[in-house]
Amino acid sequence: MTAIDTAAASRLPDSLPVVAIRGVTKSFGANQVLKGVDLDVRKGEVVSVIGPSGSGKTTLLRCINFLESYDGGSIKVDGVEVGYRDDRDRRRPRSERELAKIRAETAMVFQMFNLFPHLTAAENVMLGLRKVRRMEKPKARAVAERWLDRVGLADKRDSLPAQLSGGQQSASASPGPSPWTPRSCCSTRSPRRSIPSWSARCWRWCASSPTRA
């Protein structure tokens, strides 16, 4: 079927989960880190996956947009199986072109800040708008400034990462995927007690939007 499975049968109704994970398994050699994981995330929900270091939290999130392949089970975003497609009753990996389209709707906030050191805070936020959404530069700049204001960094929009504190870098990175309205957003960072005001603002935008899981 493809054409990303006919646009996921023209989008799922709101009653169905945006992210649906069923029986997902993943091993690294003899170490099985994901053992039949089931999870539903519905439109507008903010879900935390909690566990000790090395228990597979980040691996699961990376599987959601196929930055990490999974061995068994199913992961669907908006009704689309993420990494694989059925072809005559056989599961085959999706092409890189198909994966790129899916990933454009599944944002990721990584554990490290991953800001480009030569770009300002605003330019880092603009990057997805310009490269993924093909937005004109003036409009992308306006959107980036609005989102930086929402996380309390309006006065730092023209600062380079080296001019920001660790907490400010974290807050600057956190709104990055949100302005281009992905269908789902995965974050490997949790709110930090050391920066409660920025953390609260960063997570507030995620909870406040009904278009995001």
C-alpha positions as CSV (number, residue, x, y, z in Angstrom):
1,M,0.0,0.0,0.0
2,T,2.5,2.7,1.0
3,A,2.5,6.3,0.0
4,I,3.1,6.0,3.7
5,D,0.3,3.6,3.8
6,T,-2.1,5.9,2.1
7,A,-1.5,8.7,4.6
8,A,-2.3,6.3,7.4
9,A,-5.8,5.9,6.0
10,S,-6.3,9.6,6.1
11,R,-5.3,10.1,9.7
12,L,-6.6,8.3,12.7
13,P,-9.7,9.4,14.7
14,D,-8.9,11.1,17.9
15,S,-10.1,8.2,20.0
16,L,-7.2,6.0,18.8
17,P,-3.6,6.3,20.0
18,V,-1.1,8.5,18.1
19,V,1.6,6.1,19.2
20,A,0.7,2.4,19.6
21,I,3.4,-0.1,20.7
22,R,2.7,-3.8,20.9
23,G,5.0,-6.6,22.1
24,V,8.2,-4.8,21.1
25,T,11.5,-6.6,21.7
26,K,15.1,-5.6,21.3
27,S,18.3,-7.3,22.2
28,F,21.9,-6.2,22.0
29,G,23.7,-9.5,21.7
30,A,22.6,-11.7,24.7
31,N,21.2,-8.7,26.6
32,Q,17.5,-8.3,25.9
33,V,16.6,-4.7,26.9
34,L,13.0,-4.6,25.6
35,K,10.9,-7.5,26.6
36,G,7.5,-7.3,25.0
37,V,6.7,-3.6,25.6
38,D,3.1,-2.4,25.2
39,L,2.3,1.3,25.3
40,D,-0.4,3.6,24.0
41,V,0.0,7.4,23.8
42,R,-3.1,9.3,22.8
43,K,-3.5,12.8,21.4
44,G,-2.5,15.5,23.9
45,E,-1.0,13.0,26.5
46,V,2.4,13.5,28.1
47,V,3.7,10.0,29.2
48,S,6.9,9.4,31.2
49,V,8.8,6.1,30.9
50,I,10.6,5.6,34.2
51,G,13.4,3.1,35.1
52,P,17.0,2.7,36.1
53,S,19.9,3.5,33.9
54,G,20.4,0.9,31.2
55,S,16.8,-0.4,31.4
56,G,15.9,0.5,27.8
57,K,14.1,3.8,28.1
58,T,16.1,5.6,25.5
59,T,16.2,2.5,23.3
60,L,12.4,2.4,23.2
61,L,12.2,6.1,22.3
62,R,14.8,5.6,19.5
63,C,12.8,2.7,18.2
64,I,9.7,4.9,17.9
65,N,11.2,6.8,14.9
66,F,13.5,3.9,13.9
67,L,16.8,5.4,14.9
68,E,17.1,1.9,16.4
69,S,15.6,-1.1,14.8
70,Y,13.5,-3.4,16.9
71,D,13.6,-7.2,16.7
72,G,9.9,-8.0,17.2
73,G,6.5,-6.5,17.8
74,S,4.9,-3.4,16.3
75,I,5.3,0.3,16.6
76,K,2.7,2.5,14.9
77,V,2.6,6.3,14.7
78,D,-0.6,7.7,13.4
79,G,-1.5,4.2,12.2
80,V,1.7,3.7,10.2
81,E,4.1,0.9,11.1
82,V,7.3,2.8,11.7
83,G,10.2,0.7,10.6
84,Y,8.6,-2.0,8.5
85,R,5.9,-2.7,6.0
86,D,4.0,-5.8,5.2
87,D,4.8,-7.2,1.7
88,R,3.0,-10.4,0.8
89,D,2.8,-11.5,4.4
90,R,6.5,-10.7,5.0
91,R,7.8,-7.9,7.1
92,R,10.3,-5.8,5.1
93,P,12.3,-2.7,6.2
94,R,11.0,0.6,4.9
95,S,13.1,2.6,2.5
96,E,15.1,5.6,3.7
97,R,12.7,7.9,1.8
98,E,9.7,6.4,3.6
99,L,11.5,6.7,7.0
100,A,12.4,10.3,6.3
101,K,8.7,11.1,5.8
102,I,7.7,9.3,9.0
103,R,10.5,11.0,11.0
104,A,9.3,14.4,9.8
105,E,6.2,13.7,11.9
106,T,8.0,12.2,14.9
107,A,10.3,14.7,16.7
108,M,13.1,13.8,19.1
109,V,14.7,15.7,21.9
110,F,18.0,14.0,22.7
111,Q,19.6,13.5,26.1
112,M,22.5,15.8,25.1
113,F,21.5,19.3,24.0
114,N,22.9,18.9,20.5
115,L,22.8,22.6,19.6
116,F,24.9,23.6,16.7
117,P,27.7,25.7,18.3
118,H,27.9,28.2,15.3
119,L,24.2,28.9,15.4
120,T,22.3,31.2,17.8
121,A,19.5,29.9,20.0
122,A,16.9,31.2,17.5
123,E,18.8,29.7,14.5
124,N,18.9,26.3,16.2
125,V,15.1,26.4,16.7
126,M,14.7,27.6,13.1
127,L,16.6,24.7,11.6
128,G,13.8,22.2,11.6
129,L,11.3,24.8,10.2
130,R,13.7,25.7,7.4
131,K,15.0,22.2,6.5
132,V,12.0,20.0,7.2
133,R,9.0,22.4,6.7
134,R,10.7,24.5,4.0
135,M,9.5,27.7,5.8
136,E,10.6,31.1,4.6
137,K,13.3,32.6,6.8
138,P,11.4,35.6,8.2
139,K,8.4,33.4,9.2
140,A,10.7,30.8,10.7
141,R,12.5,33.5,12.7
142,A,9.1,34.8,14.1
143,V,8.0,31.3,15.1
144,A,11.4,30.6,16.8
145,E,11.3,33.8,18.7
146,R,7.7,33.1,19.9
147,W,8.7,29.6,21.2
148,L,11.9,30.8,22.9
149,D,9.7,33.4,24.7
150,R,7.5,30.5,25.9
151,V,10.5,28.8,27.6
152,G,11.7,32.1,29.0
153,L,14.6,32.7,26.6
154,A,13.4,35.7,24.6
155,D,16.5,37.7,25.7
156,K,18.9,34.9,24.7
157,R,17.6,34.3,21.1
158,D,20.8,35.8,19.5
159,S,23.2,34.1,21.9
160,L,25.4,31.2,20.9
161,P,25.3,28.0,22.9
162,A,28.7,28.8,24.5
163,Q,27.1,32.0,25.9
164,L,24.3,30.0,27.6
165,S,24.3,28.1,30.8
166,G,23.7,24.3,30.8
167,G,20.1,24.9,31.9
168,Q,19.6,27.5,29.2
169,Q,21.0,25.2,26.6
170,S,18.6,22.5,27.7
171,A,15.7,24.9,27.6
172,S,16.8,26.2,24.2
173,A,17.0,22.7,22.8
174,S,13.6,21.6,24.2
175,P,11.3,23.7,22.0
176,G,13.2,22.7,18.9
177,P,10.8,20.2,17.5
178,S,7.6,21.8,18.8
179,P,7.3,24.8,16.4
180,W,7.0,22.5,13.4
181,T,4.1,20.6,15.0
182,P,5.1,17.0,14.7
183,R,2.5,14.3,15.4
184,S,4.5,13.0,18.3
185,C,7.5,14.1,20.3
186,C,9.9,11.9,22.2
187,S,12.3,13.3,24.8
188,T,15.1,11.5,26.5
189,R,15.3,14.3,29.1
190,S,13.1,14.7,32.1
191,P,12.5,17.9,34.0
192,R,15.5,18.7,36.1
193,R,15.1,19.9,39.7
194,S,18.1,22.2,39.2
195,I,16.2,24.2,36.6
196,P,12.6,24.0,37.7
197,S,11.4,27.2,36.0
198,W,12.8,26.3,32.6
199,S,11.8,22.7,32.9
200,A,8.2,23.6,33.8
201,R,8.0,25.9,30.8
202,C,9.5,23.3,28.4
203,W,7.1,20.7,29.5
204,R,4.1,23.0,29.6
205,W,4.1,23.5,25.8
206,C,4.1,19.7,25.3
207,A,1.1,19.3,27.6
208,S,-0.8,22.3,26.3
209,S,-1.1,21.3,22.7
210,P,-3.9,19.0,21.6
211,T,-2.0,18.1,18.4
212,R,0.8,16.4,20.1
213,A,1.4,13.1,22.0
